[in-house]
Structure formats: structure tokens, C-alpha cells
Amino acid sequence: METKHLSRIPFGQLAIIAMDNCRELGEKVNKHIVERRKKSLAESGQDIYLDEIKENYLVPVNNVRFANGEGKAVLQETVRGKDIYILSDVGNYSCTYKMFGITTHMGPDEHFQDIKRTISAIGGKDRRITVIMPLLYAGRQHKRRSRESLDCAIALQELERLGVENIITFDAHDPRVQNAVPLIDFQTIHPTYDIIKSIYYNENSLISDKENTLIISPDTGAMDRAIYYSSMLGIDIGVFYKRRDYTKIVDGKNPIVQHEYLGGDLTGKNVLVVDDMVASGESIIEIAKELKRRNAANVYVAVTFALFTEGVEEMNRCYEQGLIKRFFATNLTYIPDNVRNAEWFVEVDLSRLIAALIDRLNHDESISSLLTATEKIKELLHQ
């Protein structure tokens, strides 16, 4: 008698809710999951296959806004008993609504409120809820120095109280914030492999010509990341120290007085500056100028989140002046078309990685190999 073997057993029927602020990324993730499951079914050669094979795992949700700015979330189909993954880009400033007849751009607070509204609309009928916030809400307000708010910790606790079991983010500003919710799963994932892979295929000389390349940390806080790049690629490292004026506060932060460089000679070297995010871009531009003053040949930048909170005109001028040659950033947060189409910009697509995360979690499988990129980077560099 022939024995039949069961394929991977899903935790529950898969449902992905991609908020309006993450629609494009959600559609890419959905496409990759469909392809993964069809391929898995074709390769299994088994009569019994427990995954639900669909062309679309996306569940539409309508985030309604009333004329006075209040809102509500309405699910367009049932999610009863499903394993739900809510995908939201709280940094997307392109979403707008009408409030008292005025076009208003949505900020992180409103995006986070929509996540809570969506969970409320689910109404406890789910089997499990996982929230994927690539850019962690209030991630830069993660610790308390004086009489100030602790926004990130409070937000995570709110999600826990609403019944969220897993929270996934990328490159959290300080992963220790997960101590606020020790009884639920919190994962911060570093897209190092995908960034290095993009550099490998777009600017291979940066990796192959180790003698003439230098990894730079823009400040002491990014040293761990720079050290990892340096050790994986076998490239020397340098660091800038931000000397700030702590007697003043401008736009919520102490202004930088000067960037002090610690490292080897930069003459004729190609330089790769690595960091978690670029906000206004002012600091990166100042560092690029300092590197050029020290006779660096070409300056490259690689970050997880490119926010450009004050526009990209200055970055365009930097490219035209030869200060920055190439800028690598992921699509984990909103990228306007004028950035995406710029000659100096290279988009690193993370949709396949998110799809792999969702697919594995839906089957209660280990995601350890997705959290650590060391082996994959070694394989890439030695292929």
C-alpha cells in the first residue's frame, strides 16, 4: 500500500492586509507568495497538499475618512479563522485625505491609528495577527532621557493589548525597545544581504577592489553596522564623530558643529557610507563633502530607509557636483518618483524577503536563516 506524505501544514488560511500606504509593496509580496506556493506544489509530487493555492491572498480594507478628520476601517471580506499579516508603511507621506475641505497629508500617527482600526475591524475573529511595520512607528523615540514621552514602547504595548502576536520590523533604531513587550514575538530584520547583493551587481568594483575601498560609519551609533560590512567584505573601516552643540535644539535635535574623521588615508579611495536611515540628508551631504576634502575618489551611500524629509534638490546637486556617485536604499518605505527615477538612486527590493518571512511564519517554520545574512553573503561573494 502506497504511503502518502503531508506537505507543510499551515497555521491557518493566509490573509494579507496591505494598507493603502503599502499597496505597491503588498502587491509584490503577494505575487512572490503565489509563485512560491505554486512552485512548492509542483515540486512536492504529493497527492495531499494542505496549502490553499490562490491567485491572491490580499484582503481589501477601506480606511474611510470623514470630513472632520475622523476615520474607520471596513474589511471587504471575511477573515474569520485566518492567519493575518497586516503590512503598513507608517512613513508614507504621500497618502492624503480631505479634512474640512483641506487636503491633508497623513503622518505616522494617523497610519498607526489605521492599523489599530483594522485590528478592531477584525474583531477577534482571526486565528493570529502579525503586524509588519518595515519602518517601526516612533522608532526614534525609543528611550527616555528626561521628562519626555516613550512613544515606541507605548505603541508596541497597544498592539499587544489588541491581540497582536508577532511584530516584524526592519533595522529598528534600537532593538532593545522590544523589552516593552517581552511576552510577544518581536523581530527586527537587517536587509544587509539584499543591499550587498545590489552593490555586487551594480557597483562590483566596490567589493572586488578591496585595497581601494573603505567602509565609513557616519557616526558612532552606526559602528556595529559598519563593522559587519567591513568584516563580511574584508574592507578597511573608518568613522565620523558628530560634534554637536548641546546648548541649542533646532528641529528637535542638537545641531552638528563639525564632523571629525577617525580612520586611514582616503586619497584615491572609493568610500561606502552605511547607515540605517537618511532623514533630511544634511548629515550625509556634509560627510560626503568631508570625504571629498580628504581626496576620496567616489562616495557611495547605502541605507535601509531614505526619507529625504526636506526634498531631494540638494542630493541632485551633490550628484551633479560629483560629491555622491550612487545611493542605495530599500523600498521598505515610500520612495517618490523623482527619487526612484534619479540617476544616482538604486532601489533595493525587499518584497521577496517579506514574502519568504510570511510564508515561513504561516507554516510555523524557523525564520533564523532570514534573520542572519552571513552565510548568504559568503555564498554570494564566492560564486
Helices and strands as residue ranges (DSSP letters): E 13-18, G 20-22, H 23-44, E 61-65, E 71-75, E 82-87, E 96-99, E 102-105, H 108-122, E 128-132, H 151-161, E 166-170, G 175-180, E 185-189, H 192-202, H 205-208, G 210-212, E 213-217, G 220-222, H 223-233, E 236-244, E 256-262, E 270-278, H 282-293, E 298-306, H 313-320, E 326-330, H 337-340, E 345-348, H 351-362, H 368-371, H 374-381
